[in-house]
Amino acid sequence: MRLSRYFLPVLRDVPKEAEIVSHRLMLRAGMIRQQASGLYSWLPLGYKVLMKVQRIIEEEQNRSGAIELLMPTIQSADLWRESGRYDAYGKEMLRIEDRHEREFLYGPTNEEMITDIFRTYVKSYKDLPLNLYHIQWKFRDEVRPRFGTMRSREFLMKDAYSFDLDKDSAVKAYERMFVAYLRTYARMGLTAIPMRADTGPIGGDLSHEWIILAETGESQVFCHRDLLEKPIPPKNVDFRGDLKPIFNDWTSLYAATEEMVDHAEYEAAVPEDKRVSARGIEVGHIFYFGTKYSEPMKASVTGNDGKETVVHMGSYGIGLTRVVPAIIEASHDENGIVWPVSVAPFEAVLINLKAGDADTDAACDKLYGELTAAGLDMLYDDRDQPAGSKFATADLVGIPYQIILGPRGLKTGEVEIKHRKTGERETLPLANVVERVRSLIEPQRMNDI
Amino acid sequence: MRLSRYFLPVLRDVPKEAEIVSHRLMLRAGMIRQQASGLYSWLPLGYKVLMKVQRIIEEEQNRSGAIELLMPTIQSADLWRESGRYDAYGKEMLRIEDRHEREFLYGPTNEEMITDIFRTYVKSYKDLPLNLYHIQWKFRDEVRPRFGTMRSREFLMKDAYSFDLDKDSAVKAYERMFVAYLRTYARMGLTAIPMRADTGPIGGDLSHEWIILAETGESQVFCHRDLLEKPIPPKNVDFRGDLKPIFNDWTSLYAATEEMVDHAEYEAAVPEDKRVSARGIEVGHIFYFGTKYSEPMKASVTGNDGKETVVHMGSYGIGLTRVVPAIIEASHDENGIVWPVSVAPFEAVLINLKAGDADTDAACDKLYGELTAAGLDMLYDDRDQPAGSKFATADLVGIPYQIILGPRGLKTGEVEIKHRKTGERETLPLANVVERVRSLIEPQRMNDI
């Protein structure tokens, strides 16, 4: 993408309303714009990151056997009366009346609707296990939305729902999602730790929050240091096999949020030098809640023995519009964002140091064509702007590699590459640039971990 | 995808509520489910088609130079007061009050919001031309929603908005979208004809509706027969060059909807044997409307001469949730849907005629692996079901090619391929199947037209 033809409205000034660094950087880097309190547009650069996050989630959900569909944002109030949550949900639910004065709501979550879909079509134990998910906009009318898209009112969530014949099978479904989540966050460059959590208004008796550590985290967490460096289950992990050993391996090490921590237990379980007490940001939440919705909503199947059995369910959420700022909280420096390659809006930026100079333009245009042809997701800063401003923009928006070419380099046939994360610079012959950049980027795409 | 692990709830019975064939077939093929009047879930098969349609639209929008972002579904009423449309819009607008009793609405379109984004960031003529688009759910509270997703209340639309310094440039932006639309529909296997149209509540003085011909069409259209077979501008068409010759070539032939037709003009312009009068379905609408929104909302830039100039705008819509049924209206037979390859939920289905038989299972599993490895988007009917039921399902859901293998074929080493569209069958050696199917499918993917 040529920057001269792109829409990247970076801001020079630090917006006053932004309290946390991810919010400030997302505004400054032209990723988002607030349209009203808690309502954001995702500008092109931000949207591109959001979609890269979405692709990773979809790939890992699909790999685990979950199936994607899409439910509408607007739901009937009657459906929520069946579960008893319509009255229970309170003011966070955005309630709507249509032109015929029928009651609707903007879905804050989808347990009721997916249970309704399930009971309509699935009649036999033979159709289980089943895990259906969607990635759809939700709305929670927070009293005081803040922190940008970290706590916005309209937000994008992946929510999966598992259906099983009994608790044992449902726990297996839970373990599949547990492993999928380990892989999902790792592929985004995040160290996310599953922590025992309170089940809250969703209900149920087995639940983990997925937490990344960041100084700006909203809550205190307590865990075993080894969790921070545990290897992730590989791409070819058998999702139809026994995942309990992986689940047990991860959950045997102590990890809990402040709502759940038992300090005596924590200190007994974790040697002093292994204790990590830090701030964390929740980036996902998974629940097994048994028959909480299937019972009142009569979602049952005929079992092997011919008897009707109410199904056991779980739900599994990831807030995409929350993951993006969480990545920034975990990865930035004083000059701006430092994107992991797998979710970077562009993998590298080619900086033309003298746009308008015919020789430099020709060399840069040619190199840009070659880098793009090599399958690299490229930004090309071809604007007629001072070099300093181009470097500042590249640093701010956090592209992992800067490829710098100007008249001087052209004379010696050399190009400079700057690594955004480390600040390291290398100079190399023009002819070697494409291969070098590709060799830097490909392993970091995390497609094959 | 193994059908035994998929969620494809096909219906045997013809749903009574469905008045048109696409609605019936989408329900029967397990593509959609009505959640409330005018509100639909897209079940996995339907969602997959919807996303293939979305990818084609995105590729062609990007190719033409438009840039993707994403605006929220909920908009502030104040924004719509600026353009005067808040009061003018009537009951089709879903109006919402939040917990603080502030007025919002579920966006039916986005002229106001994109103009607001534009005026916030763009200050100079140097940043023009600019065309921003998004693909987002919209809501129009129709009195009587019907025809399934063809006229639903919550619907998915691609809407692009162009910004230019003057009318001449704005017309060039219009021509770029015109060419992008020609390519977009062709890639979906549709013959869509641009017709002079009324500009309606969007306003403006240049507008085309994009119409596909189908007996069930909602309106009468009149056009020159040559439009039905006109070649489409190729992939490498220069969107930065002069597109007026293409635009003139298409618009010089008469084509108009019943609201716009002048019968005397029609008969004068089109020889009798070239006249086509038929029913049509609108699948897109493009507008140039000048300063209708930029004037009241003060969206201006500083021109070359240092003076403030109000920008000229256009908007360009495609209803994705309408395009899917429109494709079905244009392509089905008495047994079900006949998908064009480029938007088919799966490109081919492998039918195991004797699931449970060890040899047949082994041969089918192997072939499925090979077809998938060859990059084909495969469904694998591995269920323990009678052959007749499998054929009926494959026909109903409309997969372009059926690859049929059972114990008898296994003995002679032969596989049957059925072409869904023509009914043609061919028998060939097992070893040649992958290459044959690939050679059938690849040219129909339309990635390179």
Interface residues (C-beta under 8 A of the other chain):
Chain A: R5 Y6 F7 P9 G30 R33 Q35 A36 L39 Y40 S41 W42 L43 P44 G46 Y47 L50 G65 I67 E68 L69 L70 M71 P72 T73 I74 Q75 S76 L79 K91 E92 L94 I96 D98 R99 F104 Y106 M113 D116 I117 T120 Y121 V122 L130 L132 W137 F139 D141 V143 R153 E154
Chain B: R5 Y6 F7 P9 G30 R33 Q35 A36 L39 Y40 S41 W42 L43 P44 G46 Y47 L50 G65 I67 E68 L69 L70 M71 P72 T73 I74 Q75 S76 L79 K91 E92 L94 I96 D98 R99 F104 Y106 M113 D116 I117 T120 Y121 V122 L130 L132 W137 F139 D141 V143 R153 E154
